[in-house]
Every structure is written in structure tokens, then in C-alpha cells.
Amino acid sequence: MAEVDVDKESGKIRVKRVVCAQDMGQVVNPQGAVTQMEGCITMGLGYALSEEIRFRNGQILDTNFDSYEIPRFSWVPKIETVLVENSELPQRGR
């Protein structure tokens, strides 16, 4: 769930807060799970709000990070995570 502000004149979106609850079975490393959730949320916000690859005549125009905008810590919103306990599912991963 996300709390956002939208500037009605410019259409600019600012995400103020994101809350994510996830059931991933038995969590062996809770801090690692939270870090993974936060990273995925941050990447998703970048994909949705700022990252765009521009092309002209089949050529990529954005070849470095001075024109390809990725999420910056200064605009990442407050992220709240909830790990839903579920001992019914065994731990996964390697």
C-alpha cells in the first residue's frame, strides 16, 4: 500500500510512504528478508516513476546515469515492512 501526493498542475508524483506485508513461510534471516523487501520496493518505484530508456533511430540515448534517473536515497519514501509469520511453509532458498 502506498501513500502518495500528486501535484495536480505538473502531474508529479511523490510517494510518501509504502507498507508491504509478505508471507514467505519460515523466515530464517528476518533482517535479510526486510532488506530484500525494501530493495524490491525501491526498484519498483524507480521503474514506475523515473526510469526510462529513450531511443532515437534505434539507438539508445541514455548511456549513463547523467540522463537515466534511478532512485536516490533522498526521494525514497518511508518503507514499513511486515513479515507475516507462517511456520506451515518450510524455509526456501540455498
Rosetta constraint file for C-alpha pairs under 8 A:
AtomPair CA 1 CA 18 HARMONIC 5.63 0.50
AtomPair CA 1 CA 19 HARMONIC 5.22 0.50
AtomPair CA 1 CA 20 HARMONIC 6.45 0.50
AtomPair CA 2 CA 15 HARMONIC 6.94 0.50
AtomPair CA 2 CA 16 HARMONIC 7.51 0.50
AtomPair CA 2 CA 17 HARMONIC 5.64 0.50
AtomPair CA 2 CA 18 HARMONIC 4.36 0.50
AtomPair CA 2 CA 19 HARMONIC 6.41 0.50
AtomPair CA 3 CA 15 HARMONIC 6.09 0.50
AtomPair CA 3 CA 16 HARMONIC 5.52 0.50
AtomPair CA 3 CA 17 HARMONIC 5.09 0.50
AtomPair CA 3 CA 18 HARMONIC 6.39 0.50
AtomPair CA 4 CA 13 HARMONIC 6.83 0.50
AtomPair CA 4 CA 14 HARMONIC 5.62 0.50
AtomPair CA 4 CA 15 HARMONIC 4.34 0.50
AtomPair CA 4 CA 16 HARMONIC 5.36 0.50
AtomPair CA 4 CA 17 HARMONIC 7.10 0.50
AtomPair CA 5 CA 13 HARMONIC 5.85 0.50
AtomPair CA 5 CA 14 HARMONIC 5.17 0.50
AtomPair CA 5 CA 15 HARMONIC 6.38 0.50
AtomPair CA 5 CA 16 HARMONIC 7.10 0.50
AtomPair CA 6 CA 11 HARMONIC 6.09 0.50
AtomPair CA 6 CA 12 HARMONIC 5.75 0.50
AtomPair CA 6 CA 13 HARMONIC 4.62 0.50
AtomPair CA 6 CA 14 HARMONIC 6.39 0.50
AtomPair CA 7 CA 11 HARMONIC 5.12 0.50
AtomPair CA 7 CA 12 HARMONIC 5.30 0.50
AtomPair CA 7 CA 13 HARMONIC 6.56 0.50
AtomPair CA 8 CA 12 HARMONIC 7.72 0.50
AtomPair CA 13 CA 49 HARMONIC 7.65 0.50
AtomPair CA 15 CA 76 HARMONIC 7.71 0.50
AtomPair CA 15 CA 77 HARMONIC 5.89 0.50
AtomPair CA 16 CA 77 HARMONIC 4.99 0.50
AtomPair CA 16 CA 78 HARMONIC 6.48 0.50
AtomPair CA 17 CA 77 HARMONIC 5.09 0.50
AtomPair CA 17 CA 78 HARMONIC 4.73 0.50
AtomPair CA 17 CA 79 HARMONIC 5.88 0.50
AtomPair CA 17 CA 80 HARMONIC 7.74 0.50
AtomPair CA 18 CA 77 HARMONIC 6.88 0.50
AtomPair CA 18 CA 78 HARMONIC 6.35 0.50
AtomPair CA 18 CA 79 HARMONIC 4.88 0.50
AtomPair CA 18 CA 80 HARMONIC 6.19 0.50
AtomPair CA 19 CA 79 HARMONIC 5.92 0.50
AtomPair CA 19 CA 80 HARMONIC 4.68 0.50
AtomPair CA 19 CA 81 HARMONIC 5.86 0.50
AtomPair CA 19 CA 82 HARMONIC 7.78 0.50
AtomPair CA 20 CA 37 HARMONIC 7.89 0.50
AtomPair CA 20 CA 79 HARMONIC 7.78 0.50
AtomPair CA 20 CA 80 HARMONIC 6.35 0.50
AtomPair CA 20 CA 81 HARMONIC 4.99 0.50
AtomPair CA 20 CA 82 HARMONIC 6.19 0.50
AtomPair CA 21 CA 81 HARMONIC 5.83 0.50
AtomPair CA 21 CA 82 HARMONIC 4.42 0.50
AtomPair CA 21 CA 83 HARMONIC 5.93 0.50
AtomPair CA 21 CA 84 HARMONIC 6.58 0.50
AtomPair CA 22 CA 81 HARMONIC 7.90 0.50
AtomPair CA 22 CA 82 HARMONIC 6.36 0.50
AtomPair CA 22 CA 83 HARMONIC 5.40 0.50
AtomPair CA 22 CA 84 HARMONIC 5.69 0.50
AtomPair CA 23 CA 83 HARMONIC 6.23 0.50
AtomPair CA 23 CA 84 HARMONIC 4.72 0.50
AtomPair CA 23 CA 85 HARMONIC 6.69 0.50
AtomPair CA 23 CA 86 HARMONIC 6.77 0.50
AtomPair CA 24 CA 83 HARMONIC 7.66 0.50
AtomPair CA 24 CA 84 HARMONIC 7.34 0.50
AtomPair CA 24 CA 85 HARMONIC 7.98 0.50
AtomPair CA 24 CA 86 HARMONIC 7.38 0.50
AtomPair CA 24 CA 89 HARMONIC 7.80 0.50
AtomPair CA 25 CA 84 HARMONIC 7.97 0.50
AtomPair CA 25 CA 85 HARMONIC 6.79 0.50
AtomPair CA 25 CA 86 HARMONIC 4.84 0.50
AtomPair CA 25 CA 87 HARMONIC 5.95 0.50
AtomPair CA 25 CA 88 HARMONIC 6.76 0.50
AtomPair CA 25 CA 89 HARMONIC 4.49 0.50
AtomPair CA 25 CA 90 HARMONIC 5.97 0.50
AtomPair CA 25 CA 91 HARMONIC 6.08 0.50
AtomPair CA 26 CA 85 HARMONIC 6.93 0.50
AtomPair CA 26 CA 86 HARMONIC 5.90 0.50
AtomPair CA 26 CA 87 HARMONIC 5.14 0.50
AtomPair CA 26 CA 88 HARMONIC 7.59 0.50
AtomPair CA 26 CA 89 HARMONIC 6.11 0.50
AtomPair CA 26 CA 90 HARMONIC 5.61 0.50
AtomPair CA 26 CA 91 HARMONIC 4.88 0.50
AtomPair CA 27 CA 33 HARMONIC 7.39 0.50
AtomPair CA 27 CA 85 HARMONIC 7.88 0.50
AtomPair CA 27 CA 91 HARMONIC 6.36 0.50
AtomPair CA 28 CA 91 HARMONIC 6.97 0.50
AtomPair CA 29 CA 33 HARMONIC 6.28 0.50
AtomPair CA 30 CA 34 HARMONIC 6.18 0.50
AtomPair CA 30 CA 83 HARMONIC 7.87 0.50
AtomPair CA 31 CA 35 HARMONIC 6.11 0.50
AtomPair CA 32 CA 36 HARMONIC 6.13 0.50
AtomPair CA 33 CA 37 HARMONIC 6.23 0.50
AtomPair CA 34 CA 38 HARMONIC 6.17 0.50
AtomPair CA 34 CA 81 HARMONIC 6.53 0.50
AtomPair CA 34 CA 83 HARMONIC 7.81 0.50
AtomPair CA 35 CA 39 HARMONIC 6.12 0.50
AtomPair CA 36 CA 40 HARMONIC 6.16 0.50
AtomPair CA 37 CA 41 HARMONIC 6.18 0.50
AtomPair CA 37 CA 81 HARMONIC 7.37 0.50
AtomPair CA 38 CA 42 HARMONIC 6.16 0.50
AtomPair CA 38 CA 79 HARMONIC 6.74 0.50
AtomPair CA 38 CA 81 HARMONIC 7.69 0.50
AtomPair CA 39 CA 43 HARMONIC 6.16 0.50
AtomPair CA 40 CA 44 HARMONIC 6.06 0.50
AtomPair CA 41 CA 45 HARMONIC 6.19 0.50
AtomPair CA 42 CA 46 HARMONIC 6.33 0.50
AtomPair CA 42 CA 71 HARMONIC 6.88 0.50
AtomPair CA 42 CA 76 HARMONIC 6.80 0.50
AtomPair CA 43 CA 47 HARMONIC 6.23 0.50
AtomPair CA 43 CA 71 HARMONIC 7.24 0.50
AtomPair CA 44 CA 48 HARMONIC 6.14 0.50
AtomPair CA 45 CA 49 HARMONIC 5.78 0.50
AtomPair CA 45 CA 50 HARMONIC 7.73 0.50
AtomPair CA 45 CA 71 HARMONIC 7.46 0.50
AtomPair CA 46 CA 50 HARMONIC 5.22 0.50
AtomPair CA 46 CA 51 HARMONIC 5.58 0.50
AtomPair CA 46 CA 70 HARMONIC 5.82 0.50
AtomPair CA 46 CA 71 HARMONIC 5.21 0.50
AtomPair CA 47 CA 51 HARMONIC 5.13 0.50
AtomPair CA 47 CA 52 HARMONIC 7.63 0.50
AtomPair CA 50 CA 69 HARMONIC 5.81 0.50
AtomPair CA 50 CA 70 HARMONIC 6.49 0.50
AtomPair CA 50 CA 71 HARMONIC 7.34 0.50
AtomPair CA 51 CA 68 HARMONIC 6.33 0.50
AtomPair CA 51 CA 69 HARMONIC 5.52 0.50
AtomPair CA 51 CA 70 HARMONIC 5.88 0.50
AtomPair CA 52 CA 68 HARMONIC 6.69 0.50
AtomPair CA 52 CA 69 HARMONIC 7.64 0.50
AtomPair CA 53 CA 60 HARMONIC 7.00 0.50
AtomPair CA 53 CA 61 HARMONIC 7.32 0.50
AtomPair CA 53 CA 62 HARMONIC 6.04 0.50
AtomPair CA 53 CA 68 HARMONIC 7.04 0.50
AtomPair CA 54 CA 60 HARMONIC 5.99 0.50
AtomPair CA 54 CA 61 HARMONIC 5.47 0.50
AtomPair CA 54 CA 62 HARMONIC 6.19 0.50
AtomPair CA 55 CA 59 HARMONIC 5.33 0.50
AtomPair CA 55 CA 60 HARMONIC 4.58 0.50
AtomPair CA 55 CA 61 HARMONIC 5.44 0.50
AtomPair CA 55 CA 62 HARMONIC 7.91 0.50
AtomPair CA 56 CA 60 HARMONIC 6.67 0.50
AtomPair CA 56 CA 61 HARMONIC 6.78 0.50
AtomPair CA 62 CA 67 HARMONIC 5.81 0.50
AtomPair CA 62 CA 68 HARMONIC 5.69 0.50
AtomPair CA 63 CA 67 HARMONIC 7.82 0.50
AtomPair CA 63 CA 68 HARMONIC 7.64 0.50
AtomPair CA 64 CA 68 HARMONIC 6.39 0.50
AtomPair CA 65 CA 69 HARMONIC 6.33 0.50
AtomPair CA 65 CA 70 HARMONIC 7.65 0.50
AtomPair CA 71 CA 75 HARMONIC 7.11 0.50
AtomPair CA 71 CA 76 HARMONIC 6.86 0.50
AtomPair CA 72 CA 76 HARMONIC 6.41 0.50
